[in-house]
Amino acid sequence: MSNGQERPWDPRLAPLLKRTAEIRDLNAALAVLGWDQQVYMPSGAAAGRAAQLETLTVIVHEKSTDPVYGALIREAAAMEFEPDSDEAALIRRLERDFRKKQAVPAELAGRIARQCGETQSAWEAAYAASDFRLCAESLKKLLALEREYADCFPEAGSRYNAMLDDYEEGLTTATLDVIIPPLKQGLETLLAEIMAKPAPEDSFLYRDYDTDAQLAFCRRLTEAMGFDYTHGRLDLSTHPFTTDFGLDDVRITTRVRRREPANCIFSCIHECGHAMYQQGIARKYAGTPLSDGASLAFHESQSRFWENILGRSPEFWRNFYPDLVRTFPANLRDVPLDAFLKAVNRVRPSFIRTESDEVTYNLHIILRVELERALIDDRIAVDDLPGIWNDAFERSFGIRPANDREGVLQDVHWYSGGVGYFPTYMLGNLIGATLKERFFADGLPETPRDALDLLRDRVYRFGAKYAPSDFLRRLTGSSVPDVAPFLRYLREKHLGEVK
Amino acid sequence: MSNGQERPWDPRLAPLLKRTAEIRDLNAALAVLGWDQQVYMPSGAAAGRAAQLETLTVIVHEKSTDPVYGALIREAAAMEFEPDSDEAALIRRLERDFRKKQAVPAELAGRIARQCGETQSAWEAAYAASDFRLCAESLKKLLALEREYADCFPEAGSRYNAMLDDYEEGLTTATLDVIIPPLKQGLETLLAEIMAKPAPEDSFLYRDYDTDAQLAFCRRLTEAMGFDYTHGRLDLSTHPFTTDFGLDDVRITTRVRRREPANCIFSCIHECGHAMYQQGIARKYAGTPLSDGASLAFHESQSRFWENILGRSPEFWRNFYPDLVRTFPANLRDVPLDAFLKAVNRVRPSFIRTESDEVTYNLHIILRVELERALIDDRIAVDDLPGIWNDAFERSFGIRPANDREGVLQDVHWYSGGVGYFPTYMLGNLIGATLKERFFADGLPETPRDALDLLRDRVYRFGAKYAPSDFLRRLTGSSVPDVAPFLRYLREKHLGEVK
């Protein structure tokens, strides 16, 4: 794949690049404020922080829709760069972003931002009380605004398409309709086959593990994986996440629980996958929207590849299990590597998506995708959501949530304006398995650094240069994520089937 | 003192208050980025952070000098509010800030900001090598720009006056000329008298103290003093500081050294003094420039009052010494409170200002004030600075710095554009002692909360409503800081003299 990353930007783009860098700096400032809010901010500072975030958001919006900026983008587009050049890629991204921002009236954007804040607060109260009714009215208002937002993009063909395109460029319901039925059926079949076999012993994963020792181990692990701590950090937060303030400052968070070491370890590996993608992007792209992953799905393909495909493999743990046993001898001295691997790969139906195994995970996602599509299309009523959720869950998993917190309230996405986000998780899993077949046909590498070197060279350094479907086609030959490699990977690992 | 804080803002000011809140939010974002830079930012992220800070600074400058904003201030000024009202106070501040910002061409402000960054970097290298010559040329460039800056304010009467007014509204060399000679003489006499007496035993302050235990003690101490941790934090940094992101998020930092527990404890008390001032400002002033201390000197008067006048007193330590002994029994079990107090109040000449006692501290400051005034007036040459420093130091302290790091390079102020800042430290010490005589004539309160309640009511809640000289006059009857109470306080404490 040609790249042109060794060449500097065309000097005629300097005024435009000054603008993108300014917008990027402001977004970085927003990200610092957001990181601090979740990691260190004292509880009483929430209102002030919300005001700061709103002020900065308004300024970013003004800068991103400034007509002078638009004119610079149009001038650049008229310069006729070679189609595969970095310049052409940058201008394509800028045109798309500018067009999408311009399509939405500023006052609607403001109303949505405020309603997102309100509905998220309502969700927090509802979650605490495990009672969906406490946020139902607020969610209705937010969905009404999201429909209004989607109607700003009539060319998308449907409201849900418009929402999808915000999170994954070019994704449509037509693609989901190709992917979901075989994926759902394949996973339900596989789940039944696995559940018919005896479950592995995993009680040693639920003993007492010192939290400081867990964190120290995770630091050694992520550093050995290749996370660059001179350009990043690991901190604690309620919900693990990755954020960045430019390519030289990429931060991950995790949570730590005394009796669930696997939770901390695998969430660290997951976020580290995101972070190493970000740290691996070509320096040239700094200060432009190309200094990002190709898409949310591509980002998730890497976090999940590291977390599950590599991160739960014998190849990976041969490097780290001796250290883990040394760190927790009382719990693991008598557990051989093979037993540890079986335990951390245990599959079973459970209620909470973020704690589910790699087989059931996508069933959780499919449930959400089907429901949110129906919601935005007005085919189901908000008030009926908890019951519909529980019915659908029982059909897929064979177990029924006992309350709203175990069901419809468990994820914040819908309540913070994120309808259309969930499919990217699913696509990420599919792309991760497809890239595994493509890059590691002869087996996984013996050390994580070998995997990182290859992924940097083939994927990470390209950042957001290519649209996701284009990038996928360049990497795999097909522009639509394929279900088969993912199912093959799962069947081989969990049933011992050979391709 | 009337205050009007119970009344809401005049509704006609709403458009103006929206602007001040926006600027305040942007400054808060800058402060968050600055805090993170010193507390948590990974080392490799410095260049990116500098760019983010510059982008935000430019936007703040644009917003602060926007002609529409200026027109709103002028309209408000024409509304003729009662002179002692909050509205009049706010408009006075806004007019002053706008006028000062407008007097400086944007391109000069930009050149100064860049040169500050450059000279500070040069200072860092010079400090590391303890060689002033490595930053001398860079300092010359910065001083030339500062002279150019000072010349934007011909009405100040002199360049140094123009610099002083930036840090302490209304302060002039005329005031310094009244204060410095008697203060210098009084301190040098006192120092000689103290040094003629036997020094107290303090070797127990230089034994091994667990750093986690030091920090845990400081947390308990500051919380008991009244620092509100639901609206604040305590973190670690190389140089202790206080910052705030609005009245509801005030953060302090400290440093911790195994063999110098007093360093950590008293820097915590000092910063806590700053922070409690900030946390005590009337809520009404949030989002305006009134939500600050009356001046840098007033802020320092509080940090030093808490650190030295209260924080090294028997009244204070009767509350906390039992906890300290429980925390470090091996080191302090056999040290009675009286011996501890003598040790933490030990006076002796030393080279480093930030580690000096309360008697010699102001001699350190006077040295700097005399030199920076001569520097900005071009009466001494930059290249001669190290020798001049060492000569002057030897005259005042009787000891001579062995190298530049112990001498002219020890403080960052001059190298980061802070010529004119040092006098505020000195004035702070004087004001602190004056307020002690005024508020606590019958002795210090038995608990820190009693002191805090009184200071909040008399000082903190007024924020920046009054110009510093006006506030001082309202509080003490005199608008010029008085040397006598400070010398009385020191002589009583260190020589046992009764007033």
Interface residues (C-beta under 8 A of the other chain):
Chain A: A21 E22 D25 L26 A28 A29 V32 L33 D36 Y40 M41 P42 S43 G44 A45 A47 G48 R49 A51 Q52 E54 T55 L56 I59 D228 Y229 T230 H231 G232 R233 D235 F245 G246 L247 D248 D249 A286 G287
Chain B: A21 E22 D25 L26 A28 A29 V32 L33 D36 Y40 M41 P42 S43 G44 A45 A47 G48 R49 A51 Q52 E54 T55 L56 I59 D228 Y229 T230 H231 G232 R233 D235 F245 G246 L247 D248 D249 A286 G287
